[in-house]
Amino acid sequence: MEDKPKALPHQRKGSFRASMKAVFWSFFGVRKRSDYEKDAANLNPVHVIIAGLIGAAIFIGLIMLAVRFAVSQ
């Protein structure tokens, strides 16, 4: 039998949108094991890193916005 060649991490076909979705749910700590395994096999690690940085920036921005709103009251 011929084994299917595995795609290199930077050649995986996962979309950036799928990476953002995976990172979003990971921020909440809500991931099914099957989804995690599927993501690990399909998502491009570069996309996941970029999505994580974007998610962290959005999170920090929301925290700063909430603090400014609370302090201004």
PDB file of N, CA, C and O in Angstrom:
ATOM      1  N   MET A   1       0.821  -1.187   0.000  1.00  0.00           N
ATOM      2  CA  MET A   1       0.000   0.000   0.000  1.00  0.00           C
ATOM      3  C   MET A   1       0.862   1.245   0.000  1.00  0.00           C
ATOM      4  O   MET A   1       1.932   1.289   0.607  1.00  0.00           O
ATOM      5  N   GLU A   2       0.380   2.230  -0.679  1.00  0.00           N
ATOM      6  CA  GLU A   2       1.084   3.494  -0.731  1.00  0.00           C
ATOM      7  C   GLU A   2       0.565   4.416   0.356  1.00  0.00           C
ATOM      8  O   GLU A   2      -0.642   4.623   0.477  1.00  0.00           O
ATOM      9  N   ASP A   3       1.470   4.969   1.144  1.00  0.00           N
ATOM     10  CA  ASP A   3       1.066   5.933   2.157  1.00  0.00           C
ATOM     11  C   ASP A   3       0.931   7.298   1.514  1.00  0.00           C
ATOM     12  O   ASP A   3       1.732   7.696   0.669  1.00  0.00           O
ATOM     13  N   LYS A   4      -0.101   8.002   1.936  1.00  0.00           N
ATOM     14  CA  LYS A   4      -0.320   9.342   1.445  1.00  0.00           C
ATOM     15  C   LYS A   4       0.730  10.266   2.068  1.00  0.00           C
ATOM     16  O   LYS A   4       0.882  10.272   3.290  1.00  0.00           O
ATOM     17  N   PRO A   5       1.452  11.039   1.271  1.00  0.00           N
ATOM     18  CA  PRO A   5       2.468  11.920   1.852  1.00  0.00           C
ATOM     19  C   PRO A   5       1.808  12.999   2.712  1.00  0.00           C
ATOM     20  O   PRO A   5       0.806  13.599   2.324  1.00  0.00           O
ATOM     21  N   LYS A   6       2.394  13.229   3.885  1.00  0.00           N
ATOM     22  CA  LYS A   6       1.861  14.247   4.787  1.00  0.00           C
ATOM     23  C   LYS A   6       2.304  15.621   4.319  1.00  0.00           C
ATOM     24  O   LYS A   6       3.436  15.813   3.874  1.00  0.00           O
ATOM     25  N   ALA A   7       1.381  16.577   4.429  1.00  0.00           N
ATOM     26  CA  ALA A   7       1.708  17.946   4.058  1.00  0.00           C
ATOM     27  C   ALA A   7       2.589  18.559   5.139  1.00  0.00           C
ATOM     28  O   ALA A   7       2.382  18.328   6.330  1.00  0.00           O
ATOM     29  N   LEU A   8       3.554  19.327   4.718  1.00  0.00           N
ATOM     30  CA  LEU A   8       4.382  20.041   5.673  1.00  0.00           C
ATOM     31  C   LEU A   8       3.507  21.069   6.389  1.00  0.00           C
ATOM     32  O   LEU A   8       2.510  21.521   5.825  1.00  0.00           O
ATOM     33  N   PRO A   9       3.860  21.450   7.630  1.00  0.00           N
ATOM     34  CA  PRO A   9       3.015  22.374   8.391  1.00  0.00           C
ATOM     35  C   PRO A   9       2.680  23.663   7.649  1.00  0.00           C
ATOM     36  O   PRO A   9       1.553  24.150   7.743  1.00  0.00           O
ATOM     37  N   HIS A  10       3.638  24.222   6.916  1.00  0.00           N
ATOM     38  CA  HIS A  10       3.362  25.478   6.221  1.00  0.00           C
ATOM     39  C   HIS A  10       2.602  25.264   4.911  1.00  0.00           C
ATOM     40  O   HIS A  10       2.276  26.233   4.226  1.00  0.00           O
ATOM     41  N   GLN A  11       2.316  24.006   4.553  1.00  0.00           N
ATOM     42  CA  GLN A  11       1.584  23.714   3.317  1.00  0.00           C
ATOM     43  C   GLN A  11       0.192  23.165   3.587  1.00  0.00           C
ATOM     44  O   GLN A  11      -0.489  22.731   2.658  1.00  0.00           O
ATOM     45  N   ARG A  12      -0.235  23.177   4.823  1.00  0.00           N
ATOM     46  CA  ARG A  12      -1.565  22.661   5.140  1.00  0.00           C
ATOM     47  C   ARG A  12      -2.625  23.580   4.570  1.00  0.00           C
ATOM     48  O   ARG A  12      -2.389  24.771   4.367  1.00  0.00           O
ATOM     49  N   LYS A  13      -3.806  23.012   4.310  1.00  0.00           N
ATOM     50  CA  LYS A  13      -4.847  23.731   3.588  1.00  0.00           C
ATOM     51  C   LYS A  13      -5.868  24.438   4.494  1.00  0.00           C
ATOM     52  O   LYS A  13      -6.854  24.974   3.990  1.00  0.00           O
ATOM     53  N   GLY A  14      -5.657  24.449   5.794  1.00  0.00           N
ATOM     54  CA  GLY A  14      -6.607  25.108   6.684  1.00  0.00           C
ATOM     55  C   GLY A  14      -6.703  26.590   6.378  1.00  0.00           C
ATOM     56  O   GLY A  14      -5.690  27.242   6.124  1.00  0.00           O
ATOM     57  N   SER A  15      -7.912  27.122   6.399  1.00  0.00           N
ATOM     58  CA  SER A  15      -8.106  28.526   6.080  1.00  0.00           C
ATOM     59  C   SER A  15      -7.794  29.402   7.290  1.00  0.00           C
ATOM     60  O   SER A  15      -7.763  28.928   8.426  1.00  0.00           O
ATOM     61  N   PHE A  16      -7.563  30.682   7.028  1.00  0.00           N
ATOM     62  CA  PHE A  16      -7.304  31.620   8.118  1.00  0.00           C
ATOM     63  C   PHE A  16      -8.555  31.779   8.973  1.00  0.00           C
ATOM     64  O   PHE A  16      -8.457  31.945  10.189  1.00  0.00           O
ATOM     65  N   ARG A  17      -9.707  31.730   8.360  1.00  0.00           N
ATOM     66  CA  ARG A  17     -10.974  31.828   9.103  1.00  0.00           C
ATOM     67  C   ARG A  17     -11.103  30.659  10.084  1.00  0.00           C
ATOM     68  O   ARG A  17     -11.532  30.855  11.221  1.00  0.00           O
ATOM     69  N   ALA A  18     -10.745  29.473   9.664  1.00  0.00           N
ATOM     70  CA  ALA A  18     -10.790  28.308  10.548  1.00  0.00           C
ATOM     71  C   ALA A  18      -9.804  28.472  11.699  1.00  0.00           C
ATOM     72  O   ALA A  18     -10.086  28.068  12.827  1.00  0.00           O
ATOM     73  N   SER A  19      -8.652  29.064  11.412  1.00  0.00           N
ATOM     74  CA  SER A  19      -7.666  29.325  12.463  1.00  0.00           C
ATOM     75  C   SER A  19      -8.204  30.327  13.476  1.00  0.00           C
ATOM     76  O   SER A  19      -8.028  30.146  14.680  1.00  0.00           O
ATOM     77  N   MET A  20      -8.860  31.384  12.996  1.00  0.00           N
ATOM     78  CA  MET A  20      -9.443  32.381  13.903  1.00  0.00           C
ATOM     79  C   MET A  20     -10.516  31.740  14.777  1.00  0.00           C
ATOM     80  O   MET A  20     -10.599  32.025  15.971  1.00  0.00           O
ATOM     81  N   LYS A  21     -11.326  30.884  14.189  1.00  0.00           N
ATOM     82  CA  LYS A  21     -12.376  30.200  14.949  1.00  0.00           C
ATOM     83  C   LYS A  21     -11.761  29.304  16.027  1.00  0.00           C
ATOM     84  O   LYS A  21     -12.230  29.294  17.166  1.00  0.00           O
ATOM     85  N   ALA A  22     -10.732  28.566  15.679  1.00  0.00           N
ATOM     86  CA  ALA A  22     -10.074  27.676  16.642  1.00  0.00           C
ATOM     87  C   ALA A  22      -9.452  28.474  17.780  1.00  0.00           C
ATOM     88  O   ALA A  22      -9.555  28.084  18.943  1.00  0.00           O
ATOM     89  N   VAL A  23      -8.809  29.589  17.449  1.00  0.00           N
ATOM     90  CA  VAL A  23      -8.190  30.429  18.481  1.00  0.00           C
ATOM     91  C   VAL A  23      -9.266  31.063  19.361  1.00  0.00           C
ATOM     92  O   VAL A  23      -9.097  31.142  20.578  1.00  0.00           O
ATOM     93  N   PHE A  24     -10.360  31.512  18.766  1.00  0.00           N
ATOM     94  CA  PHE A  24     -11.452  32.115  19.534  1.00  0.00           C
ATOM     95  C   PHE A  24     -11.978  31.141  20.585  1.00  0.00           C
ATOM     96  O   PHE A  24     -12.120  31.509  21.751  1.00  0.00           O
ATOM     97  N   TRP A  25     -12.264  29.920  20.188  1.00  0.00           N
ATOM     98  CA  TRP A  25     -12.784  28.933  21.141  1.00  0.00           C
ATOM     99  C   TRP A  25     -11.719  28.523  22.141  1.00  0.00           C
ATOM    100  O   TRP A  25     -12.039  28.183  23.281  1.00  0.00           O
ATOM    101  N   SER A  26     -10.475  28.548  21.738  1.00  0.00           N
ATOM    102  CA  SER A  26      -9.395  28.197  22.654  1.00  0.00           C
ATOM    103  C   SER A  26      -9.212  29.242  23.743  1.00  0.00           C
ATOM    104  O   SER A  26      -8.821  28.909  24.861  1.00  0.00           O
ATOM    105  N   PHE A  27      -9.490  30.507  23.427  1.00  0.00           N
ATOM    106  CA  PHE A  27      -9.413  31.561  24.436  1.00  0.00           C
ATOM    107  C   PHE A  27     -10.393  31.280  25.569  1.00  0.00           C
ATOM    108  O   PHE A  27     -10.116  31.613  26.721  1.00  0.00           O
ATOM    109  N   PHE A  28     -11.524  30.678  25.259  1.00  0.00           N
ATOM    110  CA  PHE A  28     -12.520  30.338  26.278  1.00  0.00           C
ATOM    111  C   PHE A  28     -12.244  28.985  26.920  1.00  0.00           C
ATOM    112  O   PHE A  28     -12.849  28.647  27.937  1.00  0.00           O
ATOM    113  N   GLY A  29     -11.351  28.223  26.346  1.00  0.00           N
ATOM    114  CA  GLY A  29     -11.038  26.897  26.876  1.00  0.00           C
ATOM    115  C   GLY A  29     -12.102  25.870  26.551  1.00  0.00           C
ATOM    116  O   GLY A  29     -12.228  24.854  27.235  1.00  0.00           O
ATOM    117  N   VAL A  30     -12.873  26.139  25.499  1.00  0.00           N
ATOM    118  CA  VAL A  30     -13.965  25.250  25.111  1.00  0.00           C
ATOM    119  C   VAL A  30     -13.622  24.619  23.765  1.00  0.00           C
ATOM    120  O   VAL A  30     -13.858  25.210  22.712  1.00  0.00           O
ATOM    121  N   ARG A  31     -13.063  23.414  23.815  1.00  0.00           N
ATOM    122  CA  ARG A  31     -12.722  22.702  22.591  1.00  0.00           C
ATOM    123  C   ARG A  31     -13.022  21.229  22.773  1.00  0.00           C
ATOM    124  O   ARG A  31     -12.647  20.629  23.781  1.00  0.00           O
ATOM    125  N   LYS A  32     -13.685  20.660  21.815  1.00  0.00           N
ATOM    126  CA  LYS A  32     -13.887  19.212  21.818  1.00  0.00           C
ATOM    127  C   LYS A  32     -12.579  18.557  21.396  1.00  0.00           C
ATOM    128  O   LYS A  32     -11.817  19.113  20.606  1.00  0.00           O
ATOM    129  N   ARG A  33     -12.337  17.383  21.928  1.00  0.00           N
ATOM    130  CA  ARG A  33     -11.101  16.676  21.575  1.00  0.00           C
ATOM    131  C   ARG A  33     -11.057  16.377  20.081  1.00  0.00           C
ATOM    132  O   ARG A  33     -10.001  16.481  19.458  1.00  0.00           O
ATOM    133  N   SER A  34     -12.196  16.006  19.504  1.00  0.00           N
ATOM    134  CA  SER A  34     -12.224  15.695  18.072  1.00  0.00           C
ATOM    135  C   SER A  34     -11.911  16.938  17.236  1.00  0.00           C
ATOM    136  O   SER A  34     -11.208  16.850  16.229  1.00  0.00           O
ATOM    137  N   ASP A  35     -12.435  18.099  17.656  1.00  0.00           N
ATOM    138  CA  ASP A  35     -12.140  19.342  16.942  1.00  0.00           C
ATOM    139  C   ASP A  35     -10.659  19.692  17.054  1.00  0.00           C
ATOM    140  O   ASP A  35     -10.038  20.134  16.087  1.00  0.00           O
ATOM    141  N   TYR A  36     -10.100  19.489  18.253  1.00  0.00           N
ATOM    142  CA  TYR A  36      -8.678  19.777  18.468  1.00  0.00           C
ATOM    143  C   TYR A  36      -7.820  18.909  17.547  1.00  0.00           C
ATOM    144  O   TYR A  36      -6.889  19.404  16.910  1.00  0.00           O
ATOM    145  N   GLU A  37      -8.132  17.625  17.478  1.00  0.00           N
ATOM    146  CA  GLU A  37      -7.355  16.715  16.636  1.00  0.00           C
ATOM    147  C   GLU A  37      -7.487  17.076  15.157  1.00  0.00           C
ATOM    148  O   GLU A  37      -6.513  17.005  14.407  1.00  0.00           O
ATOM    149  N   LYS A  38      -8.682  17.458  14.747  1.00  0.00           N
ATOM    150  CA  LYS A  38      -8.895  17.859  13.352  1.00  0.00           C
ATOM    151  C   LYS A  38      -8.111  19.137  13.045  1.00  0.00           C
ATOM    152  O   LYS A  38      -7.488  19.253  11.990  1.00  0.00           O
ATOM    153  N   ASP A  39      -8.147  20.099  13.982  1.00  0.00           N
ATOM    154  CA  ASP A  39      -7.408  21.344  13.796  1.00  0.00           C
ATOM    155  C   ASP A  39      -5.904  21.091  13.739  1.00  0.00           C
ATOM    156  O   ASP A  39      -5.205  21.671  12.908  1.00  0.00           O
ATOM    157  N   ALA A  40      -5.409  20.228  14.619  1.00  0.00           N
ATOM    158  CA  ALA A  40      -3.981  19.937  14.655  1.00  0.00           C
ATOM    159  C   ALA A  40      -3.514  19.318  13.342  1.00  0.00           C
ATOM    160  O   ALA A  40      -2.367  19.512  12.940  1.00  0.00           O
ATOM    161  N   ALA A  41      -4.373  18.591  12.685  1.00  0.00           N
ATOM    162  CA  ALA A  41      -4.006  17.944  11.428  1.00  0.00           C
ATOM    163  C   ALA A  41      -4.151  18.870  10.219  1.00  0.00           C
ATOM    164  O   ALA A  41      -3.443  18.704   9.226  1.00  0.00           O
ATOM    165  N   ASN A  42      -5.053  19.834  10.295  1.00  0.00           N
ATOM    166  CA  ASN A  42      -5.386  20.622   9.108  1.00  0.00           C
ATOM    167  C   ASN A  42      -4.927  22.077   9.125  1.00  0.00           C
ATOM    168  O   ASN A  42      -4.638  22.635   8.066  1.00  0.00           O
ATOM    169  N   LEU A  43      -4.851  22.702  10.290  1.00  0.00           N
ATOM    170  CA  LEU A  43      -4.568  24.134  10.321  1.00  0.00           C
ATOM    171  C   LEU A  43      -3.096  24.435  10.092  1.00  0.00           C
ATOM    172  O   LEU A  43      -2.213  23.682  10.503  1.00  0.00           O
ATOM    173  N   ASN A  44      -2.862  25.539   9.436  1.00  0.00           N
ATOM    174  CA  ASN A  44      -1.514  26.023   9.172  1.00  0.00           C
ATOM    175  C   ASN A  44      -0.996  26.708  10.440  1.00  0.00           C
ATOM    176  O   ASN A  44      -1.619  27.655  10.919  1.00  0.00           O
ATOM    177  N   PRO A  45       0.132  26.247  10.990  1.00  0.00           N
ATOM    178  CA  PRO A  45       0.637  26.832  12.236  1.00  0.00           C
ATOM    179  C   PRO A  45       0.911  28.334  12.143  1.00  0.00           C
ATOM    180  O   PRO A  45       0.745  29.050  13.130  1.00  0.00           O
ATOM    181  N   VAL A  46       1.321  28.812  10.989  1.00  0.00           N
ATOM    182  CA  VAL A  46       1.556  30.248  10.819  1.00  0.00           C
ATOM    183  C   VAL A  46       0.247  31.005  10.983  1.00  0.00           C
ATOM    184  O   VAL A  46       0.216  32.059  11.619  1.00  0.00           O
ATOM    185  N   HIS A  47      -0.823  30.485  10.422  1.00  0.00           N
ATOM    186  CA  HIS A  47      -2.137  31.117  10.572  1.00  0.00           C
ATOM    187  C   HIS A  47      -2.562  31.130  12.034  1.00  0.00           C
ATOM    188  O   HIS A  47      -3.126  32.116  12.507  1.00  0.00           O
ATOM    189  N   VAL A  48      -2.295  30.042  12.754  1.00  0.00           N
ATOM    190  CA  VAL A  48      -2.685  29.952  14.162  1.00  0.00           C
ATOM    191  C   VAL A  48      -1.921  30.983  14.985  1.00  0.00           C
ATOM    192  O   VAL A  48      -2.503  31.619  15.863  1.00  0.00           O
ATOM    193  N   ILE A  49      -0.638  31.157  14.719  1.00  0.00           N
ATOM    194  CA  ILE A  49       0.158  32.144  15.449  1.00  0.00           C
ATOM    195  C   ILE A  49      -0.357  33.549  15.186  1.00  0.00           C
ATOM    196  O   ILE A  49      -0.521  34.338  16.117  1.00  0.00           O
ATOM    197  N   ILE A  50      -0.614  33.865  13.923  1.00  0.00           N
ATOM    198  CA  ILE A  50      -1.126  35.190  13.569  1.00  0.00           C
ATOM    199  C   ILE A  50      -2.503  35.402  14.189  1.00  0.00           C
ATOM    200  O   ILE A  50      -2.781  36.476  14.722  1.00  0.00           O
ATOM    201  N   ALA A  51      -3.369  34.390  14.125  1.00  0.00           N
ATOM    202  CA  ALA A  51      -4.702  34.493  14.719  1.00  0.00           C
ATOM    203  C   ALA A  51      -4.603  34.683  16.234  1.00  0.00           C
ATOM    204  O   ALA A  51      -5.384  35.438  16.813  1.00  0.00           O
ATOM    205  N   GLY A  52      -3.657  34.012  16.874  1.00  0.00           N
ATOM    206  CA  GLY A  52      -3.464  34.174  18.312  1.00  0.00           C
ATOM    207  C   GLY A  52      -3.023  35.582  18.671  1.00  0.00           C
ATOM    208  O   GLY A  52      -3.498  36.149  19.655  1.00  0.00           O
ATOM    209  N   LEU A  53      -2.120  36.152  17.883  1.00  0.00           N
ATOM    210  CA  LEU A  53      -1.676  37.522  18.125  1.00  0.00           C
ATOM    211  C   LEU A  53      -2.813  38.519  17.927  1.00  0.00           C
ATOM    212  O   LEU A  53      -2.960  39.464  18.702  1.00  0.00           O
ATOM    213  N   ILE A  54      -3.609  38.304  16.893  1.00  0.00           N
ATOM    214  CA  ILE A  54      -4.767  39.173  16.662  1.00  0.00           C
ATOM    215  C   ILE A  54      -5.765  39.030  17.805  1.00  0.00           C
ATOM    216  O   ILE A  54      -6.290  40.027  18.301  1.00  0.00           O
ATOM    217  N   GLY A  55      -6.027  37.800  18.222  1.00  0.00           N
ATOM    218  CA  GLY A  55      -6.952  37.564  19.339  1.00  0.00           C
ATOM    219  C   GLY A  55      -6.468  38.200  20.623  1.00  0.00           C
ATOM    220  O   GLY A  55      -7.262  38.775  21.368  1.00  0.00           O
ATOM    221  N   ALA A  56      -5.168  38.106  20.896  1.00  0.00           N
ATOM    222  CA  ALA A  56      -4.612  38.722  22.104  1.00  0.00           C
ATOM    223  C   ALA A  56      -4.728  40.241  22.041  1.00  0.00           C
ATOM    224  O   ALA A  56      -5.048  40.877  23.045  1.00  0.00           O
ATOM    225  N   ALA A  57      -4.472  40.828  20.878  1.00  0.00           N
ATOM    226  CA  ALA A  57      -4.589  42.278  20.718  1.00  0.00           C
ATOM    227  C   ALA A  57      -6.035  42.738  20.927  1.00  0.00           C
ATOM    228  O   ALA A  57      -6.279  43.757  21.573  1.00  0.00           O
ATOM    229  N   ILE A  58      -6.978  41.990  20.384  1.00  0.00           N
ATOM    230  CA  ILE A  58      -8.394  42.333  20.569  1.00  0.00           C
ATOM    231  C   ILE A  58      -8.774  42.212  22.039  1.00  0.00           C
ATOM    232  O   ILE A  58      -9.477  43.072  22.570  1.00  0.00           O
ATOM    233  N   PHE A  59      -8.316  41.153  22.701  1.00  0.00           N
ATOM    234  CA  PHE A  59      -8.610  40.947  24.122  1.00  0.00           C
ATOM    235  C   PHE A  59      -8.048  42.092  24.964  1.00  0.00           C
ATOM    236  O   PHE A  59      -8.744  42.630  25.825  1.00  0.00           O
ATOM    237  N   ILE A  60      -6.800  42.461  24.718  1.00  0.00           N
ATOM    238  CA  ILE A  60      -6.185  43.563  25.459  1.00  0.00           C
ATOM    239  C   ILE A  60      -6.921  44.871  25.192  1.00  0.00           C
ATOM    240  O   ILE A  60      -7.143  45.659  26.110  1.00  0.00           O
ATOM    241  N   GLY A  61      -7.299  45.102  23.938  1.00  0.00           N
ATOM    242  CA  GLY A  61      -8.061  46.303  23.597  1.00  0.00           C
ATOM    243  C   GLY A  61      -9.396  46.365  24.331  1.00  0.00           C
ATOM    244  O   GLY A  61      -9.791  47.424  24.818  1.00  0.00           O
ATOM    245  N   LEU A  62     -10.088  45.237  24.409  1.00  0.00           N
ATOM    246  CA  LEU A  62     -11.371  45.210  25.122  1.00  0.00           C
ATOM    247  C   LEU A  62     -11.191  45.451  26.615  1.00  0.00           C
ATOM    248  O   LEU A  62     -11.999  46.142  27.237  1.00  0.00           O
ATOM    249  N   ILE A  63     -10.131  44.882  27.192  1.00  0.00           N
ATOM    250  CA  ILE A  63      -9.852  45.115  28.612  1.00  0.00           C
ATOM    251  C   ILE A  63      -9.552  46.592  28.851  1.00  0.00           C
ATOM    252  O   ILE A  63     -10.060  47.180  29.806  1.00  0.00           O
ATOM    253  N   MET A  64      -8.736  47.193  27.998  1.00  0.00           N
ATOM    254  CA  MET A  64      -8.412  48.615  28.145  1.00  0.00           C
ATOM    255  C   MET A  64      -9.656  49.483  27.993  1.00  0.00           C
ATOM    256  O   MET A  64      -9.824  50.464  28.718  1.00  0.00           O
ATOM    257  N   LEU A  65     -10.522  49.126  27.060  1.00  0.00           N
ATOM    258  CA  LEU A  65     -11.765  49.865  26.858  1.00  0.00           C
ATOM    259  C   LEU A  65     -12.661  49.763  28.088  1.00  0.00           C
ATOM    260  O   LEU A  65     -13.258  50.756  28.504  1.00  0.00           O
ATOM    261  N   ALA A  66     -12.758  48.580  28.669  1.00  0.00           N
ATOM    262  CA  ALA A  66     -13.575  48.387  29.869  1.00  0.00           C
ATOM    263  C   ALA A  66     -13.013  49.183  31.050  1.00  0.00           C
ATOM    264  O   ALA A  66     -13.771  49.775  31.818  1.00  0.00           O
ATOM    265  N   VAL A  67     -11.691  49.197  31.194  1.00  0.00           N
ATOM    266  CA  VAL A  67     -11.069  49.959  32.288  1.00  0.00           C
ATOM    267  C   VAL A  67     -11.302  51.441  32.101  1.00  0.00           C
ATOM    268  O   VAL A  67     -11.647  52.134  33.059  1.00  0.00           O
ATOM    269  N   ARG A  68     -11.121  51.949  30.882  1.00  0.00           N
ATOM    270  CA  ARG A  68     -11.374  53.380  30.636  1.00  0.00           C
ATOM    271  C   ARG A  68     -12.829  53.733  30.927  1.00  0.00           C
ATOM    272  O   ARG A  68     -13.113  54.790  31.491  1.00  0.00           O
ATOM    273  N   PHE A  69     -13.738  52.864  30.547  1.00  0.00           N
ATOM    274  CA  PHE A  69     -15.149  53.123  30.802  1.00  0.00           C
ATOM    275  C   PHE A  69     -15.433  53.123  32.306  1.00  0.00           C
ATOM    276  O   PHE A  69     -16.172  53.977  32.796  1.00  0.00           O
ATOM    277  N   ALA A  70     -14.857  52.180  33.030  1.00  0.00           N
ATOM    278  CA  ALA A  70     -15.076  52.105  34.485  1.00  0.00           C
ATOM    279  C   ALA A  70     -14.459  53.292  35.209  1.00  0.00           C
ATOM    280  O   ALA A  70     -15.042  53.804  36.165  1.00  0.00           O
ATOM    281  N   VAL A  71     -13.292  53.735  34.771  1.00  0.00           N
ATOM    282  CA  VAL A  71     -12.604  54.853  35.434  1.00  0.00           C
ATOM    283  C   VAL A  71     -13.300  56.170  35.134  1.00  0.00           C
ATOM    284  O   VAL A  71     -13.295  57.069  35.975  1.00  0.00           O
ATOM    285  N   SER A  72     -13.887  56.304  33.981  1.00  0.00           N
ATOM    286  CA  SER A  72     -14.531  57.577  33.603  1.00  0.00           C
ATOM    287  C   SER A  72     -15.845  57.803  34.348  1.00  0.00           C
ATOM    288  O   SER A  72     -16.347  58.926  34.365  1.00  0.00           O
ATOM    289  N   GLN A  73     -16.400  56.792  34.947  1.00  0.00           N
ATOM    290  CA  GLN A  73     -17.698  56.924  35.632  1.00  0.00           C
ATOM    291  C   GLN A  73     -17.566  57.608  36.948  1.00  0.00           C
ATOM    292  O   GLN A  73     -18.560  57.797  37.648  1.00  0.00           O
TER     293      GLN A  73
END
